[in-house]
Amino acid sequence: MRLRALLQLRCPHCLRGPIFHGVWRMHPNCPVCGAKYEREEGYFMMAIFFGYILGFVAILPFAIWLYLVGAALPWYFFVSLTVLLILSPLIFRYSRAIWMHLDELLDPRRPPKPG
């Protein structure tokens, strides 16, 4: 269930509400359950780590292919830059979603107290 919500970029708390409402824009809160996505100032700094990992995984097959065909060094730069430019919206979105879901697993939100 959680993996499906992560792949569909859904709220880490209720697993139903969308996280994003544009290519680069996030909802501040879940439209379904109201959970605040950015728990504190600088919350998404850890998502940068996941972005690096996703970027590396995206470039790796191309780098291996370039190595096997014996391409010159400038081709590594050109292909890597092109792949990252094309995939940057996906890397941005999924790095934040992965971080939010992992954080929810490690530190679940408590339901709000009535009153």
WODAKA-V700227 format. One record per helix or strand of 2 or more residues. SS is the DSSP state (helix for helix, strand for strand). FROM is the first residue (numbers start at 0). TO is the last residue. If there is no record, write none. Layout:
[[SS,FROM,TO] [SS,FROM,TO]]
This chain:
[[helix,1,6] [helix,44,68] [helix,72,105]]
